[in-house]
Amino acid sequence: MNPILGTVIVVLTLQAIAFVIAVIARYWVLRTETFEMRGIDVARATDLVALYVQGVHDHRFGFPTGVFAVDEDRTSPGRVVAREINFKGSAGMGPIKFGLKLPLLGAMAGAAVLAEADDAGGCLAGWLAMSIGFSLGLAAACVLIIPFAFLAVVEVALRWLMRGEVSATIDKVAGDEDTVRVRFEMRGLSAFGVEHQLRRGMAPPRPAGVAPPPAAEFEPVASAGRFDRLNAIFASAVSVGLILSVVSFIVIGNSQSNSSSSALASSYYEEEPYEEGYGEEESYYEEEEGYEEEPYEEPYEEEESEYNAPATRYDAARKMYLRYWEEIDAGNYGAAYNVYYHTFATQQGISKGEFVAAEEEYFPDVGIEHIHLEPSFRNPTNPNELWIYAEIPIEDQAGEYAGECRLFTGHLRMFHADGRWYYRPGEAFGRTPSFGAEGGGPQVLSPGSERCSY
């Protein structure tokens, strides 16, 4: 079967399954058991639940973002509604905008020929070059725009359909004014992904001296006594996708083989002697080629194995944190902002533009060669976080502290998500980093200090 046709079948099958899953997850409501909170009223319990829901994120599915924000318009005392953060536009809009320019670029290339023309023949050749350039640009634009437009429409539609929602109902317990009940309802795959975090966070505290059970990312159905919808949907999607793809391959492959069987039978006898001769030449060529390439393969594999030596979690996190300060020192403030975990903007209330503008007011000069980093004694409270103790010397070139060499120290959090490490300041998982506030704030170093010699 044609490999291009096979690829199209797989892509369309997976897209159709994704839409079916999105619709099912949007209208399949997951309800938790009732949790009780004692010594608190409804209004304060509403605030606490809203704060907690905003602090849980989905790292198993995470589409569109896996991060939830409280919907203030739909939240009131006794009810909390948090929706998954979505963003406008699509990643495919950039190639589409570039594709729209290709016909004009082709016409401009042809116009360069027309500008050099000094007679009627040259003008004719110039107009012809413009027409050909415009046509080639239009053809290239169609090849580029059509697939990316399809992907953009699919992405926007899936983000809207798969956007998760977590709602909580808080009311008083009858006969007890100081106790409230909390019930959660979840819609969407990302909401299903934070279910175990909500259950663990709302569980009553254990007695002193009793250690909590180890947290499992995927709880067995038998031990949990419930149906994990996120895992079930994933398994069903993979199974259905494989079955439909295999069935499509078999049906289309059989139809093509039946339609061409007579032609193959008539040409088989004529082509047979040429195939034998070609096969002999090919085997001789492959034998020589294998003899030439053999001595070069072994050193290449040894070099590759050294290059791919595994790094530790601390080394990877440390490298990403150093990259943040290297971008700051180089003036690439937008690239430095990208090292932050994507909840930084919502949690700290600082957009990328505001961050860049603030850094440009001070133009910090970072003593990269005098940075000191070491593993922190703080133990992580989340399996995806890692703590580092840092000492960073910085001298602002403008602003309030211009000319002062200051040493920023403290413990900071690095967070692993989507296969990479992020810098995550601010409070999370009940703990706040101390970087920048250690010892009462930054320490002003003397001009003759070794750490200021950069």
KOLLOMAR-323774 format. One line per 10 residues: number of its first residue (from 1); for each residue y, z, x of C-alpha. Coordinates in nm, 4 decimals. Example, Ala and Ser with C-alpha at 12.3 -4.5 7.8 and 13.67 -1.06 7.14 Angstrom:
1	-0.4500/0.7800/1.2300  -0.1060/0.7140/1.3670
This chain:
1	0.0000/0.0000/0.0000  0.3576/-0.0632/0.1106  0.4808/0.2521/0.2937  0.8321/0.2090/0.1507  0.6927/0.2023/-0.2029  0.4814/0.5075/-0.1236  0.7875/0.6957/0.0025  0.9804/0.6051/-0.3135  0.6940/0.7316/-0.5286  0.6801/1.0646/-0.3453
11	1.0592/1.1120/-0.3624  1.0845/1.0287/-0.7334  0.7829/1.2480/-0.8136  0.9325/1.5452/-0.6297  1.2711/1.4942/-0.7947  1.1123/1.4822/-1.1402  0.9162/1.8004/-1.0667  1.2333/1.9687/-0.9389  1.4133/1.8937/-1.2659  1.1196/2.0233/-1.4703
21	1.1115/2.3424/-1.2632  1.4887/2.3840/-1.2991  1.4719/2.3584/-1.6775  1.1766/2.5999/-1.6980  1.3426/2.8541/-1.4673  1.6720/2.8304/-1.6575  1.5189/2.9232/-1.9925  1.2322/3.1433/-1.8716  1.3757/3.4947/-1.8928  1.2258/3.7651/-1.6703
31	1.2813/4.1190/-1.7994  1.2197/4.4313/-1.5934  1.1113/4.7716/-1.7125  1.3740/5.0319/-1.8079  1.5261/5.2405/-1.5260  1.6981/5.5744/-1.5802  2.0042/5.7065/-1.3981  2.0795/6.0782/-1.4393  2.4060/6.2674/-1.4107  2.6258/5.9658/-1.4818
41	2.8070/5.8038/-1.7714  2.7894/5.4412/-1.8894  3.1195/5.3295/-1.7341  3.0397/5.4547/-1.3858  2.6799/5.3327/-1.4079  2.8164/4.9879/-1.4948  3.0308/4.9867/-1.1804  2.7407/5.0990/-0.9610  2.5012/4.8396/-1.1032  2.7621/4.5652/-1.0590
51	2.8178/4.6676/-0.6967  2.4449/4.6755/-0.6273  2.3736/4.3369/-0.7877  2.6406/4.1765/-0.5687  2.4720/4.3213/-0.2590  2.1272/4.1638/-0.3112  2.0656/3.8083/-0.1918  1.7736/3.5707/-0.2242  1.6405/3.4395/0.1097  1.3160/3.2936/-0.0250
61	1.4626/3.0107/-0.2335  1.8406/3.0433/-0.1923  1.9537/2.7344/-0.3891  2.2380/2.6721/-0.4543  2.3326/2.9769/-0.2401  2.1151/3.2790/-0.3244  2.4311/3.4955/-0.3400  2.5453/3.6552/-0.6678  2.8954/3.7457/-0.7841  2.9891/3.9457/-1.0932
71	3.1346/3.7413/-1.3802  3.4373/3.9551/-1.4705  3.4961/3.7760/-1.8027  3.1472/3.8591/-1.9309  3.1173/4.2066/-1.7747  3.2230/4.5169/-1.9688  3.1177/4.8834/-1.9856  2.7510/4.8771/-2.0740  2.6877/4.5181/-1.9623  2.6903/4.3456/-1.6213
81	2.6555/3.9700/-1.5758  2.6300/3.8248/-1.2238  2.5967/3.4520/-1.1608  2.4862/3.2756/-0.8464  2.7786/3.1423/-0.6450  2.8029/2.7638/-0.6652  3.0309/2.5213/-0.4826  3.1991/2.1998/-0.5891  3.1244/1.8516/-0.4684  2.8185/1.7361/-0.2792
91	2.7063/1.6787/0.0772  2.6649/1.3101/-0.0099  3.0336/1.2554/-0.0880  3.1259/1.2084/0.2803  2.8958/0.9063/0.3344  3.0046/0.7652/-0.0036  3.3732/0.7785/0.0913  3.2963/0.6132/0.4237  3.0934/0.3430/0.2464  3.3891/0.2567/0.0227
101	3.5908/0.1754/0.3341  3.3352/-0.0644/0.4844  3.4504/-0.3794/0.2913  3.8102/-0.3175/0.4003  3.7022/-0.2595/0.7601  3.5066/-0.5856/0.7549  3.8050/-0.7743/0.6129  4.0345/-0.6208/0.8753  3.7969/-0.7339/1.1503  3.8184/-1.0871/1.0132
111	4.1964/-1.0589/0.9839  4.2125/-1.0090/1.3605  4.0836/-1.3661/1.3978  4.3406/-1.4895/1.1462  4.6251/-1.3223/1.3370  4.5423/-1.5213/1.6497  4.5322/-1.8563/1.4689  4.8104/-2.1041/1.5500  4.6977/-2.4115/1.3551  4.5328/-2.5089/1.0271
121	4.1837/-2.4948/1.1762  4.2440/-2.1465/1.3111  4.3727/-2.0275/0.9744  4.0636/-2.1658/0.8024  3.8392/-1.9917/1.0534  4.0368/-1.6681/1.0043  4.0042/-1.6765/0.6258  3.6356/-1.7522/0.6632  3.5962/-1.4593/0.9033  3.7739/-1.2299/0.6562
131	3.5438/-1.3407/0.3746  3.2325/-1.2921/0.5863  3.3543/-0.9524/0.7100  3.4313/-0.8390/0.3558  3.0907/-0.9592/0.2320  2.9026/-0.7890/0.5146  3.1013/-0.4687/0.4583  3.0271/-0.4836/0.0860  2.6552/-0.5286/0.1508  2.6548/-0.2376/0.3969
141	2.8481/-0.0263/0.1463  2.5881/-0.0916/-0.1230  2.3057/0.0023/0.1142  2.4878/0.3251/0.2070  2.6430/0.4259/-0.1252  2.3519/0.3741/-0.3648  2.1058/0.6243/-0.2065  2.3752/0.8815/-0.1319  2.5194/0.8502/-0.4827  2.1714/0.9135/-0.6202
151	2.1310/1.2175/-0.3954  2.4769/1.3486/-0.4873  2.4079/1.3227/-0.8612  2.0672/1.4884/-0.8197  2.2138/1.7659/-0.6039  2.4973/1.8479/-0.8450  2.2635/1.8407/-1.1456  2.0012/2.0607/-0.9755  2.2655/2.3089/-0.8589  2.3888/2.3422/-1.2174
161	2.0391/2.3739/-1.3610  1.9031/2.6079/-1.0930  2.2043/2.8388/-1.0807  2.0600/3.1877/-1.1223  2.1913/3.4681/-1.3428  2.1236/3.8415/-1.3439  2.2330/4.0475/-1.6414  2.1980/4.4225/-1.6920  2.2308/4.6322/-2.0077  2.3349/4.9963/-1.9680
171	2.3259/5.2430/-2.2591  2.2869/5.6151/-2.3130  1.9543/5.7867/-2.3621  1.9316/5.9386/-2.7065  1.9647/6.3170/-2.6906  2.0847/6.3229/-2.3271  2.4549/6.2536/-2.2644  2.4159/6.2576/-1.8833  2.1385/5.9967/-1.8610  2.1647/5.6197/-1.9018
181	1.9059/5.3425/-1.9208  1.9328/5.0175/-1.7255  1.7413/4.6973/-1.8110  1.7660/4.3716/-1.6131  1.7193/4.0145/-1.7322  1.6916/3.7291/-1.4787  1.7151/3.3528/-1.5139  1.6728/3.0983/-1.2341  1.4658/3.0840/-0.9168  1.7167/3.2744/-0.7023
191	1.7285/3.5492/-0.9653  1.3484/3.5687/-0.9602  1.3737/3.6009/-0.5823  1.5838/3.9207/-0.5981  1.3631/4.0873/-0.8591  1.1705/4.2956/-0.6048  1.4993/4.4119/-0.4475  1.6342/4.5249/-0.7854  1.3141/4.7109/-0.8661  1.3094/4.8835/-0.5280
201	1.6790/4.9753/-0.5433  1.6634/5.1159/-0.8972  1.3438/5.3150/-0.8410  1.3903/5.6956/-0.8584  1.4143/5.8775/-0.5234  1.0933/6.0152/-0.3784  1.0377/6.3848/-0.3098  1.1261/6.5161/0.0335  0.8585/6.4479/0.2938  0.7014/6.1560/0.1033
211	0.7478/5.8278/0.2866  0.8074/5.5140/0.0805  0.5368/5.2459/0.0840  0.5968/4.9474/0.3127  0.8051/4.6789/0.1456  0.6132/4.3562/0.0953  0.7959/4.0268/0.0604  0.5137/3.8885/-0.1564  0.3404/4.1539/-0.3625  -0.0219/4.0907/-0.4622
221	-0.0637/4.0344/-0.8336  -0.3480/4.2811/-0.8593  -0.1620/4.5647/-0.6891  0.1708/4.4983/-0.8579  0.0167/4.4586/-1.1993  0.2531/4.1796/-1.2923  0.2995/3.8030/-1.2631  0.5231/3.6862/-0.9751  0.7022/3.3954/-1.1384  0.8684/3.2625/-0.8252
231	0.5372/3.2294/-0.6397  0.3701/3.0815/-0.9470  0.6400/2.8164/-0.9846  0.6216/2.7257/-0.6158  0.2423/2.6938/-0.6255  0.2494/2.4906/-0.9487  0.5153/2.2540/-0.8122  0.3218/2.1843/-0.4928  -0.0040/2.1295/-0.6809  0.1468/1.8965/-0.9425
241	0.3403/1.7026/-0.6778  0.0295/1.6424/-0.4664  -0.1812/1.5418/-0.7667  0.0777/1.2954/-0.9025  0.1392/1.1434/-0.5589  -0.2337/1.0909/-0.4950  -0.2852/0.9417/-0.8427  0.0090/0.7034/-0.7912  -0.1246/0.5938/-0.4534  -0.4688/0.5231/-0.5989
251	-0.3419/0.3301/-0.9034  -0.0921/0.1151/-0.7153  -0.3265/0.0647/-0.4193  -0.6076/-0.0544/-0.6463  -0.3783/-0.2932/-0.8342  -0.2581/-0.4482/-0.5094  -0.6094/-0.4763/-0.3635  -0.7419/-0.6452/-0.6805  -0.4569/-0.8978/-0.6902  -0.5043/-0.9971/-0.3242
261	-0.8845/-0.9777/-0.2955  -0.9374/-1.3535/-0.3549  -0.6823/-1.4521/-0.0898  -0.8347/-1.2147/0.1621  -1.1859/-1.3495/0.0948  -1.0811/-1.7136/0.1464  -0.8950/-1.6460/0.4704  -1.1406/-1.4018/0.6261  -1.3723/-1.6622/0.7822  -1.0838/-1.8607/0.9355
271	-0.9124/-1.5570/1.0831  -1.2272/-1.3928/1.2223  -1.2492/-1.5720/1.5613  -0.8816/-1.5142/1.6317  -0.9100/-1.1439/1.5514  -1.1955/-1.1072/1.8004  -1.0042/-1.2759/2.0808  -0.6897/-1.0780/2.0068  -0.8907/-0.7591/1.9975  -1.0275/-0.8255/2.3459
281	-0.6794/-0.8872/2.4854  -0.5459/-0.5789/2.3142  -0.8217/-0.3539/2.4452  -0.7656/-0.4833/2.8013  -0.3914/-0.4252/2.7679  -0.4382/-0.0747/2.6316  -0.6756/0.0084/2.9153  -0.4207/-0.1016/3.1774  -0.1378/0.0702/2.9950  -0.3331/0.3938/2.9718
291	-0.4042/0.3792/3.3447  -0.0338/0.3423/3.4237  0.0890/0.6152/3.1904  -0.1721/0.8809/3.2695  -0.0091/1.0373/3.5823  0.3269/1.0765/3.4023  0.2011/1.2684/3.0990  0.0906/1.5927/3.2681  0.4190/1.6916/3.4417  0.6104/1.6061/3.1239
301	0.3933/1.8429/2.9199  0.4374/2.1199/3.1781  0.8147/2.0769/3.1738  0.8211/2.0805/2.7951  0.6124/2.4001/2.7765  0.8582/2.5789/3.0091  1.1525/2.4573/2.8081  0.9995/2.5768/2.4806  0.9301/2.9300/2.6047  0.9772/3.1615/2.3035
311	1.2896/3.3791/2.2981  1.3057/3.7289/2.1512  1.4961/3.8156/1.8356  1.7563/4.0008/2.0402  1.8090/3.7060/2.2764  1.8626/3.4655/1.9869  2.1006/3.7016/1.8036  2.2897/3.7796/2.1257  2.3323/3.4091/2.1997  2.4788/3.3434/1.8538
321	2.7205/3.6378/1.8836  2.8380/3.5158/2.2257  2.8899/3.1746/2.0729  3.1295/3.3329/1.8219  3.3536/3.4712/2.0988  3.3284/3.1540/2.3052  3.4619/2.9561/2.0077  3.7420/3.2113/1.9599  3.8358/3.1916/2.3281  3.8362/2.8088/2.3147
331	4.0595/2.8059/2.0063  3.7871/2.6627/1.7802  3.8528/2.9143/1.5029  3.6900/2.7055/1.2302  3.3685/2.6845/1.4331  3.3832/3.0602/1.4927  3.4167/3.1199/1.1175  3.0945/2.9229/1.0644  2.9063/3.1864/1.2657  2.9825/3.4398/0.9906
341	2.7217/3.4896/0.7209  2.8224/3.3014/0.4050  2.8972/3.6210/0.2102  3.1906/3.6944/0.4454  3.4441/3.5068/0.2306  3.3465/3.6808/-0.0945  3.2923/4.0243/0.0589  3.6016/4.0365/0.2811  3.8209/3.8133/0.0645  3.9064/3.5853/0.3597
351	3.8680/3.2088/0.3327  3.8163/2.9779/0.6279  4.1776/2.8585/0.6165  4.3115/3.2139/0.6083  4.0892/3.3122/0.9005  4.2093/3.0188/1.1127  4.5742/3.0887/1.0270  4.5386/3.4569/1.1195  4.3792/3.3779/1.4566  4.6480/3.1200/1.5346
361	4.9138/3.3901/1.4970  4.7669/3.5862/1.7920  4.5857/3.3249/2.0101  4.3412/3.5834/2.1523  4.2237/3.5356/2.5103  3.8694/3.6759/2.5342  3.7275/3.7974/2.8660  3.3955/3.6155/2.8244  3.2748/3.7041/3.1748  3.3421/4.0767/3.1114
371	3.1654/4.1026/2.7736  2.8960/4.3723/2.7653  2.6164/4.3535/2.5069  2.3046/4.5656/2.4690  2.0565/4.6542/2.1918  2.1965/4.9171/1.9567  2.0244/5.2456/1.8828  2.0805/5.1821/1.5116  1.7564/5.1017/1.3335  1.7737/4.8110/1.0851
381	1.7452/4.8885/0.7155  1.6541/4.5288/0.6335  1.3874/4.3193/0.8119  1.6374/4.0340/0.8566  1.9076/4.2333/1.0383  1.9485/4.3331/1.4030  2.2091/4.5676/1.5522  2.3918/4.5097/1.8815  2.6318/4.7337/2.0747  2.9253/4.5318/2.2101
391	3.2268/4.5830/2.4379  3.4730/4.2909/2.4132  3.8010/4.2773/2.6166  4.0734/4.0764/2.4367  4.4342/4.0026/2.5290  4.6479/3.8444/2.2540  4.8887/3.5760/2.3711  5.1216/3.6173/2.0718  5.1916/3.8551/1.7885  5.2205/4.2323/1.7720
401	4.9877/4.3073/2.0657  5.0886/4.0182/2.2926  5.0256/4.0969/2.6595  4.8097/4.4046/2.5906  4.4521/4.4006/2.7180  4.2454/4.5886/2.4585  3.8774/4.6791/2.4641  3.6953/4.6541/2.1296  3.3686/4.8506/2.1149  3.1093/4.9499/1.8589
411	2.7888/4.8554/1.6816  2.7674/4.5277/1.4869  2.5141/4.3591/1.2590  2.3501/4.0189/1.3100  2.1650/3.8756/1.0083  1.8825/3.6193/1.0101  1.8717/3.3664/0.7266  1.7836/2.9979/0.6856  1.6201/2.9874/1.0283  1.9218/3.1050/1.2320
421	2.1285/3.4158/1.3126  2.4676/3.4940/1.1580  2.7375/3.7489/1.2381  2.7680/3.9752/0.9323  3.0532/4.2289/0.9329  3.1345/4.4561/0.6410  2.9159/4.6917/0.4402  2.5658/4.5772/0.3526  2.2403/4.7583/0.2750  2.4308/5.0872/0.2635
431	2.5657/5.0704/0.6228  2.8955/4.9628/0.7789  2.9334/4.8326/1.1376  3.1544/5.0380/1.3686  3.2720/4.7528/1.5907  3.6482/4.7685/1.6362  3.6654/5.1213/1.4955  3.4532/5.3006/1.7568  3.6419/5.5896/1.9184  3.9368/5.5585/1.6811
441	3.9998/5.1892/1.7393  4.0553/4.9493/2.0298  4.1237/5.1041/2.3712  4.4305/4.9743/2.5583  4.3345/4.9005/2.9203  4.5704/4.9199/3.2159  4.6945/4.5863/3.3579  4.5061/4.6548/3.6817  4.1723/4.7049/3.5071  3.8890/4.4835/3.6297
451	3.8085/4.3814/3.2731  4.1597/4.2388/3.2327  4.1285/4.0059/3.5321  4.0539/3.6806/3.3542
